[in-house]
Each structure stands twice: as C-alpha cells, then as structure tokens.
Amino acid sequence: MDSFSSLIRTASHEQHRQAETSTFMSDLLGGRLGVDAYARYTEQLWFVYDALESTAGRLAEDPVAGPFIRPELFRLPALERDLAHLRGPDWRAGLTALPAARVYADRVRECAERWPGGYVAHHYTRYLGDLSGGQIIRDTAERTWGFARKGDGVRFYVFERITNPAAFKRDYRELLDGIGADELERQRIVSECKRAFALNTDVFRALGEEFPLSA
C-alpha cells in the first residue's frame, strides 16, 4: 500500500504540472517578462503566506496540524524584504491582491480556522514546492534581472535555516505518513491538495492576463 505522502504526490501530479506549465510561469522562467511581472507575482505570494503564517500560532498545539508548524519554513519576513527591494520602502501602500489571490488566501484562512487537515494540504503544496521548484525561479530571477545571489529580491526562495533541504523534505514526508487522520480524512486532505494547486493556477492565469506577452 502506498504511503500517504506518495498518495498526495501522485494524486496532485496533474494539477502540479498545470501550475508549472502555465503561460505566465513559462514566460517568467523563459525570461520573456520584465521585473514588474516578477514583482507583481511576489505581491500575490504575500497574501497567501500572510494567510498561512498569521494563523500558524493557533494551530501549533493542534494534533493534526501542529507538527507541521515549523518556524524555519516561515517566508513572510523574507517576502517583505523582497518587496521593499522590488517596490521600495512604501511597498505596503501599493499592495493589492488579484481576486484569484484573495480567494486563495481566504481558503487558507478558512482551513486554518475550521479544518486543520485542510491547512496541512495548503502547507504541503506551498512549502515543499518552494523548497523544490522555487529554486528554479530564484536562479532565473538572479540571471534575468540581476539580483544578488540569494540576496534582496529573491530571499523568499532562500531557506537559510534549512541546511539540508533533501533531509528536511524526507522528514516532512514522514510527518505526512504519520498524520493523525483516518482514511476518509486523508482522502479529503488529498482533495484539498488538488484544490490548492488549482487556486495557485488561477493566480497564474490572472497574472498572465495582466502581463500578456503581446503587450
């Protein structure tokens, strides 16, 4: 029988592929978009991570979600440094969420408040994705727009407190495999992982409409 972490990875594979191959992300990684598109994407991430991390404290003692609350993963301070670099010291004044990002962040908050298993689904899809594919985005951003290596502008992708990402991901998957949830709840968590990828893809679609290559 497959482990729960394998089940999640397999079940969400198609949604993951759709997110990775979205037009916006393809254009961004292909160096075909300007730094403004990258900054706008970073702004949308802020809303999602604010939802994930501002709610984490209340889940720290939760039997299901609690083991996943790992401060070394937190991204908000790094995101805010990046936004100050990209948008200037008054970045908060101009911060606006695309409707798709607002829906995504609201769903994360809803899970944090009402359904710890759903929160884990969003936690998994975001943080493990950042530790893996996020490094491709960092490398592209450094080469395309001249950010200092692992410096301001790309700090979101730099997990300074995780010295061995491969080992961390292995430990994380073991946490998933040992999650305190019955079979029905595990199926619900898998479904929420798929939903998380779909919400992320919606953000990419909206960004693609805002930054069409023909513009």
C-alpha positions in Angstrom: 0.0 0.0 0.0 1.3 3.4 -0.9 2.3 5.8 1.8 0.2 8.9 2.4 2.9 11.2 1.1 3.2 9.2 -2.1 -0.6 9.2 -2.5 -0.6 13.0 -2.2 2.2 13.4 -4.7 0.6 11.1 -7.2 -2.9 12.4 -6.9 -1.9 16.1 -7.3 0.6 15.4 -10.1 -1.7 16.7 -12.9 -2.6 19.9 -11.1 1.1 20.4 -10.2 2.0 20.1 -13.9 -0.7 22.6 -14.9 0.6 25.1 -12.4 4.2 24.7 -13.5 3.4 24.9 -17.2 1.0 27.9 -17.0 1.7 30.6 -19.7 2.7 33.2 -17.1 5.2 30.9 -15.3 6.6 29.7 -18.6 7.1 33.3 -19.8 8.6 34.3 -16.5 11.0 31.4 -16.4 11.8 32.0 -20.1 13.0 35.5 -19.3 10.3 36.9 -21.6 8.7 39.1 -18.9 10.0 42.2 -17.1 10.9 42.6 -13.5 7.5 44.2 -12.9 5.7 40.9 -13.6 8.0 39.2 -11.1 7.3 41.9 -8.5 3.5 41.5 -9.1 3.8 37.8 -8.6 5.8 38.3 -5.4 3.0 40.6 -4.1 0.4 37.9 -4.7 2.6 35.4 -2.7 2.5 37.8 0.2 -1.3 37.5 0.6 -1.1 33.7 0.6 1.8 33.5 3.1 0.2 36.0 5.3 -2.8 33.7 5.5 -0.6 30.7 6.2 1.6 32.2 8.8 -0.6 34.7 10.6 -2.8 31.7 11.5 0.0 29.2 12.4 0.2 30.2 16.1 -3.3 29.0 16.8 -2.5 25.6 15.2 0.8 25.0 17.0 -0.9 22.7 19.6 -3.3 21.1 17.2 -2.7 17.3 17.0 -3.0 17.2 13.2 -1.5 20.5 12.0 0.8 21.2 15.0 3.7 19.0 13.9 3.9 20.9 10.6 4.2 24.3 12.1 8.0 24.8 11.7 9.3 28.4 12.1 12.3 27.6 9.9 9.9 27.5 6.9 8.3 30.9 7.5 8.5 33.1 4.5 6.8 36.4 5.4 9.9 38.3 6.7 11.9 37.3 3.5 8.9 38.2 1.3 8.7 41.6 2.9 12.4 42.3 2.4 12.0 41.3 -1.3 9.0 43.6 -1.7 10.9 46.5 -0.1 13.6 45.9 -2.7 11.2 45.5 -5.6 8.7 48.2 -4.8 10.5 50.5 -2.4 10.1 51.2 1.3 6.4 52.1 0.9 5.5 48.8 -0.7 2.6 48.2 1.6 0.8 51.3 0.3 0.6 49.9 -3.2 0.0 46.3 -2.3 -3.2 44.9 -4.0 -4.4 41.3 -4.3 -5.7 40.0 -7.5 -9.2 38.5 -7.0 -7.7 35.0 -7.5 -5.1 35.6 -4.8 -7.8 36.8 -2.5 -9.8 33.7 -3.0 -6.7 31.5 -2.4 -5.7 33.4 0.8 -9.3 33.2 2.1 -9.4 29.5 1.6 -6.2 29.0 3.5 -7.6 31.1 6.4 -10.9 29.1 6.3 -9.0 25.9 6.6 -6.8 27.3 9.4 -9.9 28.3 11.4 -12.1 25.3 10.7 -10.2 22.3 9.4 -6.5 21.6 10.4 -6.2 18.8 7.8 -7.0 21.2 5.1 -4.4 23.6 6.4 -1.9 20.8 6.2 -2.8 20.4 2.5 -2.0 24.0 1.8 1.1 23.9 3.9 2.4 21.0 1.9 1.7 22.4 -1.5 3.3 25.7 -0.7 6.4 25.0 1.3 7.5 21.8 -0.3 7.0 23.5 -3.7 9.2 26.4 -2.6 11.9 24.2 -1.4 11.9 22.4 -4.7 10.8 24.2 -7.8 11.2 27.6 -6.2 14.9 27.3 -6.6 14.5 27.4 -10.4 12.6 30.7 -10.1 15.4 32.1 -7.9 18.0 31.1 -10.4 16.1 32.6 -13.3 15.4 35.9 -11.4 19.1 36.3 -10.5 20.2 35.7 -14.1 17.4 37.7 -15.8 17.1 40.8 -13.5 20.5 40.9 -11.9 19.6 40.2 -8.3 22.5 39.4 -6.0 22.8 35.7 -5.5 20.4 34.7 -2.6 20.0 38.5 -1.9 17.3 41.0 -1.7 14.7 40.3 -4.4 15.0 36.5 -4.1 15.2 36.0 -0.4 11.8 34.3 -0.4 13.4 31.3 -2.1 16.3 31.1 0.3 15.7 28.9 3.3 18.6 29.9 5.5 17.5 27.8 8.4 17.2 24.6 6.4 20.8 23.4 5.8 19.8 20.1 4.2 16.6 20.5 2.1 16.6 16.9 1.0 16.7 15.7 4.6 14.0 18.2 5.6 11.7 17.1 2.8 12.2 13.4 3.8 11.3 14.3 7.4 8.3 16.3 6.2 7.0 13.3 4.2 7.4 11.1 7.3 5.2 13.6 9.2 2.6 13.3 6.4 2.8 9.5 6.6 2.2 9.6 10.3 -0.6 12.2 10.3 -3.4 11.6 12.8 -6.2 11.1 10.3 -8.4 8.2 9.2 -8.8 7.1 5.6 -11.7 9.4 4.9 -9.9 12.4 6.3 -6.8 11.5 4.3 -8.9 11.5 1.1 -10.3 14.9 2.0 -6.7 16.2 2.5 -5.7 14.8 -0.9 -8.7 16.6 -2.5 -7.7 19.9 -0.8 -4.1 19.5 -2.2 -5.7 19.4 -5.6 -7.7 22.4 -4.8 -4.6 24.3 -3.6 -2.9 23.7 -6.9 -6.0 24.8 -8.8 -6.1 28.0 -6.7 -2.4 28.6 -7.5 -3.0 28.1 -11.2 -5.9 30.6 -11.1 -3.4 33.2 -9.8 -1.0 32.4 -12.6 -3.9 32.7 -15.1 -4.8 36.1 -13.7 -1.2 37.3 -13.8 -1.0 36.0 -17.4 -3.9 38.3 -18.3 -2.3 41.2 -16.6 1.1 40.6 -18.3 0.3 39.3 -21.8 3.4 39.0 -24.0 1.8 40.9 -26.8 1.6 44.0 -24.5 
